[in-house]
Amino acid sequence: MKKIDMIVHTHHMYTMQGDGVGYVKDSSVAIDGGKIIDIAPKDEIEKTYDAKETVDGTKYIVLPGLIDGHMHTTSSILRGVAQDVGNWMMHGTAPFLVNATRETRAAGGRLGMAEAILNGTTTIGDEGPFEAAVCEFVAKTGVRGNIGCRIRSAIDRVYAPGELYEYDKAYTEETFAEAMEIFNKWHGAEKGRIRVMFAPQGADFVSEEVLFKAQELAKEHNTFMYMHLSQGDRETKQMLMRYGKRTIDFLEERNLLDDRLIGIHLTNAEEDEVRRIVEHGSRMVVCSAAIGIIDGVVPPAKQFQDFGGRVGMGSDQANGNNEHNMFNEMRMTALFNKIKYEDPEVMPCWKVLRMATIEGARAIGIDDVAGSIEIGKDADIILVRTDVPAMQPVYESPMRNIVPNLVYGASGRDVDTVIAGGKIIVKNRKPLTFDLEEITAEAQEAADKLVPAAEPVFWEVNGVNAKYMKEGKL
């Protein structure tokens, strides 16, 4: 018998192989060196392998680890401060964000990632400045990191509605230098489980030269340019003021749309623009819950898919969405699109489950190692409880009701076990590679320190939430 690290026995397993959900019953998964080396019936696996550790997943739903394609985990320190606000970025987030320190954001990052991991996310698709702390926590916990290092030219301050962003060359160089430093240190680290991308914050936030340089570096280093794209009326107005063109026209004319561009949101993209993005091979990540709260808009994920494009899914940020929970993203993506198109058959549950797994992996370029339970891929696997009301009863015929219940009933709190890179990092809903109490206490302490600096700006801006506070509505 071959000695290996782990065997996972299953009853209901969804591998995501093929064009559907890859349902497999009563099979076991053999894992060694962090990789899936075999999938076969239980008796065959037990005859062939002698495992150091055996996981009994027969009472659970076994799935690939969920892939969160777009997050701002460091903004978790701002959870709940920017909802229900029309000018979300400047009137909601900015009074707090412009006063956040590196330490404040690092504490928020650890909080956001801990939350995501407990909710079944094994790929952290983070974007932002100061990503070194994020990479460190990814390495500590054992999950996968798909990290976008933010590059920005616009000075970080509160702008009035309609005010053109002020670019600063020194600030641009500072952010670019930090992105390169993180790339050089972390790209390919942890046996390849951390990948780093170049992330201009948006075409409206950076100079034209930055976009060309980021594209060049993505090609040179076989990675991606990862960027907010057509992110609402605010971006469109900025682009029209600065260049006299909408974002997609601007990028297309400069050959900046290609298969190494991952576009986030596409909130304000028109149908013809979506088609052209797809034709150039660019990818999309949709963050339905965040954009629903921030803009009251359903992003064009269905259009992107209909044109043949690759679409992943992300939870965005806690000051927009409130949580890093891919179960919520699946549910909201399905519901919002059904409502938008007035068609209950749009975005079926199996489709959004694929978007949170294998299609999400394809969209962000990691499907060679993640997104499905498949021989040769990394062993990123989660076990979801079936003994909760939302998953009961279980039907196996004439149809299986498991996927509908996962998407429309279950939550991240039903995730019992998380395996990342062949190692158990959450068991019985308890984290094994980080201290949750320590992380939450650290985040509260950081938030308490942020308040004195943020409070004067909050009242000066006098946004909707300031008015709600005065009226006793919060």
C-alpha positions as CSV (number, residue, x, y, z in Angstrom):
1,M,0.0,0.0,0.0
2,K,1.2,3.5,-0.8
3,K,1.5,5.8,2.2
4,I,-0.2,9.2,1.6
5,D,-1.2,12.2,3.7
6,M,-5.0,12.1,3.6
7,I,-8.1,10.3,2.4
8,V,-11.5,12.0,2.3
9,H,-14.5,9.6,2.2
10,T,-17.6,11.1,0.6
11,H,-21.3,10.3,0.0
12,H,-22.4,13.3,-2.0
13,M,-19.6,15.0,-3.8
14,Y,-19.7,17.7,-6.5
15,T,-16.4,17.7,-8.3
16,M,-17.3,20.5,-10.9
17,Q,-15.7,18.4,-13.6
18,G,-17.4,18.5,-17.1
19,D,-20.1,21.0,-18.1
20,G,-22.3,20.5,-15.1
21,V,-21.6,20.0,-11.4
22,G,-19.8,16.7,-11.7
23,Y,-21.9,14.8,-9.1
24,V,-20.1,11.6,-7.8
25,K,-21.6,9.3,-5.1
26,D,-19.8,7.2,-2.6
27,S,-16.3,7.8,-3.7
28,S,-13.1,8.8,-1.9
29,V,-10.4,11.3,-2.6
30,A,-6.7,10.4,-2.0
31,I,-4.4,13.4,-1.2
32,D,-0.7,13.6,-1.0
33,G,1.8,16.4,-1.0
34,G,-1.1,18.9,-1.2
35,K,-2.4,17.4,-4.4
36,I,-5.4,15.2,-5.3
37,I,-3.8,11.9,-6.6
38,D,-6.8,9.7,-7.0
39,I,-10.6,9.6,-6.9
40,A,-12.3,6.2,-6.7
41,P,-14.8,4.1,-4.8
42,K,-14.0,3.8,-1.1
43,D,-12.9,0.2,-1.1
44,E,-10.5,0.8,-4.0
45,I,-8.9,3.8,-2.2
46,E,-8.5,1.9,1.0
47,K,-6.9,-1.1,-0.7
48,T,-4.4,1.1,-2.5
49,Y,-3.5,3.8,0.1
50,D,-2.5,4.0,3.7
51,A,-3.3,7.6,4.9
52,K,-1.9,9.4,7.9
53,E,-5.2,11.1,8.3
54,T,-8.8,10.1,7.2
55,V,-11.7,12.5,7.0
56,D,-15.2,11.1,7.1
57,G,-17.2,13.3,4.8
58,T,-20.0,10.9,4.3
59,K,-22.5,13.0,6.3
60,Y,-21.6,16.2,4.5
61,I,-21.7,17.7,1.0
62,V,-18.2,17.7,-0.4
63,L,-17.3,20.6,-2.7
64,P,-14.2,22.3,-4.2
65,G,-13.1,25.2,-2.0
66,L,-14.9,28.4,-3.0
67,I,-13.1,31.0,-5.1
68,D,-13.6,34.6,-4.1
69,G,-12.4,36.4,-7.2
70,H,-12.5,40.0,-5.9
71,M,-12.1,41.2,-2.3
72,H,-10.8,44.2,-0.4
73,T,-10.2,42.5,2.9
74,T,-8.4,45.4,4.4
75,S,-11.6,47.4,4.2
76,S,-13.2,45.0,6.6
77,I,-12.2,47.4,9.3
78,L,-14.9,49.7,7.8
79,R,-17.7,47.1,7.9
80,G,-21.1,48.8,7.8
81,V,-20.1,52.5,7.4
82,A,-21.0,53.0,3.8
83,Q,-24.3,51.3,3.1
84,D,-27.5,53.1,1.9
85,V,-25.4,56.0,0.6
86,G,-25.7,57.3,-3.0
87,N,-22.1,58.7,-3.2
88,W,-20.8,55.5,-1.6
89,M,-17.1,56.1,-2.2
90,M,-16.7,59.8,-1.1
91,H,-19.6,60.3,1.3
92,G,-19.6,56.8,2.9
93,T,-16.2,55.3,2.8
94,A,-13.8,58.1,2.4
95,P,-14.1,59.8,5.8
96,F,-12.9,56.6,7.4
97,L,-10.6,55.3,4.7
98,V,-8.5,58.4,4.3
99,N,-7.6,58.2,8.0
100,A,-6.8,54.5,8.1
101,T,-3.2,53.5,8.7
102,R,-1.3,50.5,7.4
103,E,-1.9,48.9,10.8
104,T,-5.6,49.6,10.7
105,R,-6.0,48.1,7.3
106,A,-3.8,45.0,8.2
107,A,-6.1,44.3,11.1
108,G,-9.1,44.6,8.8
109,G,-7.5,42.3,6.3
110,R,-7.0,39.5,8.8
111,L,-10.6,39.9,9.9
112,G,-11.9,39.7,6.4
113,M,-9.8,36.7,5.4
114,A,-10.7,34.9,8.6
115,E,-14.4,35.4,7.9
116,A,-14.0,34.2,4.3
117,I,-12.1,31.1,5.3
118,L,-14.8,30.1,7.8
119,N,-17.4,30.6,5.1
120,G,-15.6,28.1,2.8
121,T,-13.4,30.3,0.7
122,T,-10.0,28.7,-0.1
123,T,-8.9,31.3,-2.7
124,I,-8.5,34.8,-1.4
125,G,-8.7,37.1,-4.5
126,D,-7.7,40.3,-2.8
127,E,-6.9,43.8,-4.2
128,G,-5.6,46.9,-2.6
129,P,-2.6,48.8,-1.3
130,F,-0.4,47.4,1.5
131,E,-1.0,43.8,0.4
132,A,2.1,42.5,2.1
133,A,0.1,41.9,5.3
134,V,-2.5,40.0,3.2
135,C,0.1,37.8,1.7
136,E,1.6,37.1,5.1
137,F,-1.8,36.0,6.5
138,V,-2.5,33.9,3.4
139,A,0.8,32.1,3.9
140,K,0.1,31.7,7.7
141,T,-3.4,30.1,7.1
142,G,-2.6,27.9,4.2
143,V,-5.2,29.1,1.8
144,R,-4.5,30.3,-1.8
145,G,-3.8,33.9,-2.6
146,N,-4.6,35.6,-5.9
147,I,-3.4,39.1,-5.0
148,G,-3.8,42.3,-7.0
149,C,-1.3,45.0,-5.9
150,R,-2.9,48.4,-6.3
151,I,-1.3,51.1,-8.3
152,R,-2.9,54.6,-8.1
153,S,-2.1,58.1,-9.5
154,A,-5.1,60.0,-7.9
155,I,-4.2,61.5,-4.6
156,D,-6.2,59.7,-1.9
157,R,-8.6,62.3,-0.4
158,V,-12.2,63.2,-0.3
159,Y,-13.4,64.6,-3.7
160,A,-16.5,66.6,-4.3
161,P,-19.0,65.1,-6.8
162,G,-17.9,66.0,-10.3
163,E,-14.4,67.1,-9.2
164,L,-11.6,65.7,-11.5
165,Y,-9.2,63.5,-9.6
166,E,-5.8,65.0,-9.0
167,Y,-2.9,62.9,-10.3
168,D,0.5,63.0,-8.6
169,K,3.6,61.5,-10.2
170,A,5.4,60.8,-6.9
171,Y,2.4,59.0,-5.5
172,T,2.1,56.9,-8.7
173,E,5.8,55.9,-8.4
174,E,5.4,55.1,-4.7
175,T,2.4,52.8,-5.3
176,F,4.1,51.2,-8.3
177,A,7.3,50.6,-6.4
178,E,5.4,48.9,-3.6
179,A,3.5,46.7,-6.1
180,M,6.8,45.6,-7.6
181,E,8.2,44.8,-4.2
182,I,5.3,42.6,-3.3
183,F,5.4,40.9,-6.7
184,N,9.0,40.1,-6.4
185,K,8.7,38.7,-2.8
186,W,5.4,36.9,-3.1
187,H,4.6,35.8,-6.6
188,G,5.0,32.1,-6.7
189,A,5.5,31.8,-3.0
190,E,4.1,29.0,-0.8
191,K,4.8,26.4,-3.5
192,G,2.9,28.5,-6.1
193,R,-0.2,29.0,-3.9
194,I,0.3,32.8,-4.0
195,R,0.1,34.6,-7.3
196,V,0.4,38.3,-7.7
197,M,-1.2,40.6,-10.3
198,F,-0.7,44.2,-11.2
199,A,-3.7,46.2,-10.3
200,P,-4.3,49.8,-11.5
201,Q,-7.2,50.7,-9.3
202,G,-9.2,51.8,-12.4
203,A,-8.7,53.6,-15.7
204,D,-10.0,56.8,-14.0
205,F,-7.6,56.5,-11.0
206,V,-4.3,56.1,-12.9
207,S,-2.4,57.8,-15.7
208,E,-2.4,56.3,-19.2
209,E,1.3,55.5,-18.8
210,V,0.5,53.3,-15.7
211,L,-2.0,51.2,-17.8
212,F,0.6,50.5,-20.5
213,K,3.2,49.6,-17.9
214,A,0.9,47.3,-16.0
215,Q,-0.1,45.5,-19.2
216,E,3.6,45.2,-20.2
217,L,4.5,43.7,-16.8
218,A,1.6,41.3,-16.9
219,K,2.8,39.9,-20.2
220,E,6.4,39.9,-19.2
221,H,5.7,38.0,-16.0
222,N,2.9,35.8,-17.2
223,T,0.3,37.2,-14.8
224,F,-2.7,39.6,-15.2
225,M,-3.7,43.2,-15.1
226,Y,-6.5,43.3,-12.6
227,M,-8.7,46.4,-12.6
228,H,-12.0,47.9,-11.7
229,L,-13.7,48.4,-15.1
230,S,-16.6,50.7,-16.0
231,Q,-17.4,51.0,-12.3
232,G,-20.4,53.1,-12.4
233,D,-21.3,56.7,-13.4
234,R,-18.5,58.1,-11.3
235,E,-15.8,56.4,-13.4
236,T,-17.6,57.3,-16.7
237,K,-17.8,61.0,-15.7
238,Q,-14.1,61.0,-14.8
239,M,-13.1,59.4,-18.1
240,L,-15.2,61.8,-20.1
241,M,-13.8,64.8,-18.3
242,R,-10.2,63.7,-18.7
243,Y,-10.2,62.0,-22.1
244,G,-13.6,62.7,-23.7
245,K,-14.3,59.0,-24.0
246,R,-16.0,56.2,-22.1
247,T,-13.7,53.7,-20.5
248,I,-14.1,50.8,-23.0
249,D,-13.6,53.1,-26.0
250,F,-10.5,54.5,-24.3
251,L,-9.0,51.1,-23.6
252,E,-9.8,49.6,-26.9
253,E,-8.3,52.4,-28.9
254,R,-5.0,51.9,-27.0
255,N,-5.0,48.1,-27.3
256,L,-5.4,47.7,-23.6
257,L,-8.2,45.1,-23.8
258,D,-6.7,41.6,-24.0
259,D,-6.8,38.2,-22.4
260,R,-4.6,39.3,-19.5
261,L,-7.1,41.9,-18.4
262,I,-9.5,40.9,-15.5
263,G,-12.2,43.5,-15.3
264,I,-14.1,43.9,-12.0
265,H,-17.8,44.9,-11.9
266,L,-18.6,46.4,-15.4
267,T,-21.4,48.2,-13.6
268,N,-21.8,50.9,-16.2
269,A,-20.8,48.9,-19.3
270,E,-23.3,48.9,-22.2
271,E,-24.2,45.8,-24.1
272,D,-21.9,46.6,-27.1
273,E,-19.1,47.4,-24.7
274,V,-19.5,44.0,-23.0
275,R,-19.4,42.3,-26.4
276,R,-16.2,44.0,-27.3
277,I,-14.5,43.2,-24.0
278,V,-15.3,39.5,-24.5
279,E,-14.1,39.6,-28.1
280,H,-10.7,40.8,-26.9
281,G,-10.6,37.9,-24.5
282,S,-10.8,39.9,-21.3
283,R,-12.4,38.4,-18.2
284,M,-15.0,39.5,-15.7
285,V,-15.6,39.2,-11.9
286,V,-19.1,40.1,-10.7
287,C,-19.8,41.2,-7.2
288,S,-23.6,41.2,-7.1
289,A,-24.3,41.9,-3.5
290,A,-21.9,44.8,-3.2
291,I,-23.0,46.5,-6.4
292,G,-26.6,45.9,-5.5
293,I,-26.0,47.8,-2.2
294,I,-23.7,50.4,-3.5
295,D,-25.3,51.3,-6.9
296,G,-28.6,49.5,-7.0
297,V,-27.5,47.9,-10.3
298,V,-27.3,44.3,-11.6
299,P,-23.9,44.0,-13.4
300,P,-23.9,42.4,-16.9
301,A,-22.6,39.0,-15.9
302,K,-25.3,37.2,-18.0
303,Q,-24.5,39.3,-21.1
304,F,-20.8,38.5,-20.6
305,Q,-21.6,34.8,-20.4
306,D,-24.0,35.0,-23.4
307,F,-21.2,36.5,-25.5
308,G,-18.9,33.6,-24.5
309,G,-16.9,35.3,-21.8
310,R,-15.4,33.9,-18.6
311,V,-17.1,35.2,-15.4
312,G,-16.1,34.7,-11.8
313,M,-17.7,35.9,-8.6
314,G,-16.4,38.0,-5.7
315,S,-17.6,39.4,-2.4
316,D,-15.9,42.8,-2.8
317,Q,-15.7,44.7,0.6
318,A,-17.4,44.8,3.9
319,N,-18.0,48.6,3.7
320,G,-20.1,47.8,0.6
321,N,-21.3,44.3,0.9
322,N,-21.0,43.8,4.6
323,E,-19.6,40.2,4.4
324,H,-17.1,37.9,2.7
325,N,-19.5,35.0,2.1
326,M,-19.6,33.3,-1.3
327,F,-22.9,31.5,-0.4
328,N,-24.5,35.0,-0.2
329,E,-22.9,35.9,-3.6
330,M,-24.3,32.8,-5.3
331,R,-27.7,33.5,-4.0
332,M,-27.7,37.2,-4.8
333,T,-26.3,36.7,-8.3
334,A,-29.1,34.2,-9.0
335,L,-31.9,36.3,-7.5
336,F,-30.9,39.6,-9.0
337,N,-30.6,38.3,-12.5
338,K,-33.9,36.5,-12.3
339,I,-35.5,39.8,-11.2
340,K,-33.7,41.8,-13.8
341,Y,-34.7,39.6,-16.7
342,E,-38.1,38.6,-15.2
343,D,-37.2,35.0,-15.9
344,P,-36.9,32.3,-13.1
345,E,-34.8,30.2,-15.4
346,V,-32.0,32.8,-15.7
347,M,-28.8,32.1,-13.6
348,P,-29.9,28.6,-12.3
349,C,-28.4,27.4,-9.1
350,W,-25.9,25.0,-10.8
351,K,-24.6,27.9,-12.9
352,V,-23.8,30.2,-9.9
353,L,-22.2,27.2,-8.1
354,R,-19.9,26.8,-11.0
355,M,-19.2,30.6,-11.0
356,A,-18.0,30.2,-7.4
357,T,-15.8,27.3,-8.3
358,I,-14.5,26.2,-11.7
359,E,-15.7,29.1,-13.8
360,G,-14.4,31.5,-11.2
361,A,-11.0,29.7,-11.4
362,R,-11.0,30.1,-15.2
363,A,-11.9,33.8,-15.0
364,I,-8.9,34.6,-12.8
365,G,-6.5,32.2,-14.5
366,I,-6.0,29.6,-11.7
367,D,-8.1,26.7,-13.2
368,D,-4.8,24.7,-13.6
369,V,-4.7,24.2,-9.9
370,A,-8.1,25.1,-8.4
371,G,-11.9,25.2,-8.9
372,S,-12.6,21.5,-9.2
373,I,-11.9,18.2,-7.3
374,E,-9.7,16.6,-10.0
375,I,-6.6,14.5,-10.1
376,G,-3.5,16.7,-10.3
377,K,-5.1,19.8,-8.8
378,D,-4.5,21.2,-5.3
379,A,-6.6,19.6,-2.6
380,D,-8.8,22.6,-1.8
381,I,-12.0,21.0,-0.5
382,I,-14.9,22.0,1.9
383,L,-17.4,20.0,3.7
384,V,-20.9,21.5,4.2
385,R,-23.3,20.2,6.8
386,T,-26.5,18.4,5.8
387,D,-28.0,18.2,9.3
388,V,-29.3,21.8,9.3
389,P,-32.8,22.8,8.5
390,A,-31.8,24.6,5.3
391,M,-30.4,21.4,3.8
392,Q,-33.2,19.1,4.9
393,P,-34.8,17.0,3.6
394,V,-32.4,15.5,1.0
395,Y,-33.8,14.1,-2.2
396,E,-31.8,12.0,-4.5
397,S,-34.6,11.1,-7.0
398,P,-36.4,11.8,-9.2
399,M,-34.1,14.9,-8.9
400,R,-31.4,15.9,-6.4
401,N,-32.3,19.0,-4.4
402,I,-28.8,19.4,-2.9
403,V,-27.5,22.2,-5.2
404,P,-30.7,24.2,-5.0
405,N,-30.6,24.0,-1.2
406,L,-26.9,24.9,-1.1
407,V,-27.5,28.1,-3.2
408,Y,-30.9,29.2,-1.9
409,G,-30.8,27.9,1.7
410,A,-27.4,27.2,3.1
411,S,-24.9,29.8,4.3
412,G,-21.3,30.0,5.0
413,R,-22.1,29.1,8.6
414,D,-23.0,25.6,7.5
415,V,-19.4,25.0,6.4
416,D,-17.9,22.5,8.9
417,T,-14.4,21.6,7.5
418,V,-12.0,23.5,5.2
419,I,-9.1,21.7,3.6
420,A,-6.6,23.9,1.8
421,G,-3.5,22.5,0.0
422,G,-4.2,19.1,1.5
423,K,-4.2,20.4,5.1
424,I,-7.2,20.8,7.4
425,I,-7.4,24.5,8.4
426,V,-11.0,24.6,9.8
427,K,-12.5,21.6,11.6
428,N,-15.9,21.5,13.4
429,R,-16.2,25.2,12.4
430,K,-13.1,26.0,14.4
431,P,-10.0,27.5,12.8
432,L,-6.8,25.6,13.3
433,T,-4.3,28.0,11.7
434,F,-5.4,31.3,13.2
435,D,-6.9,32.7,16.4
436,L,-10.3,34.2,15.7
437,E,-10.7,35.8,19.1
438,E,-7.3,37.5,18.7
439,I,-8.2,38.7,15.2
440,T,-11.6,40.2,16.2
441,A,-10.1,41.9,19.3
442,E,-7.3,43.4,17.2
443,A,-9.9,44.7,14.7
444,Q,-12.0,46.4,17.4
445,E,-8.9,48.0,18.9
446,A,-7.9,49.3,15.4
447,A,-11.4,50.6,14.8
448,D,-11.4,52.4,18.1
449,K,-8.2,54.2,17.2
450,L,-9.6,55.2,13.8
451,V,-12.7,57.0,15.2
452,P,-11.0,60.2,16.5
453,A,-9.4,60.9,13.1
454,A,-12.5,59.9,11.1
455,E,-15.2,61.6,13.2
456,P,-14.5,65.3,12.1
457,V,-14.4,64.3,8.4
458,F,-17.6,62.3,8.8
459,W,-19.5,65.3,10.2
460,E,-17.9,67.7,7.7
461,V,-18.9,65.5,4.7
462,N,-22.4,65.2,6.3
463,G,-23.5,62.3,4.1
464,V,-26.7,60.3,4.4
465,N,-25.5,58.3,7.4
466,A,-24.6,61.5,9.3
467,K,-28.1,62.6,8.8
468,Y,-29.4,59.2,9.9
469,M,-27.3,59.6,13.1
470,K,-28.7,63.0,13.8
471,E,-32.3,61.7,13.3
472,G,-31.7,58.6,15.6
473,K,-32.2,56.2,12.7
474,L,-28.9,54.3,13.3
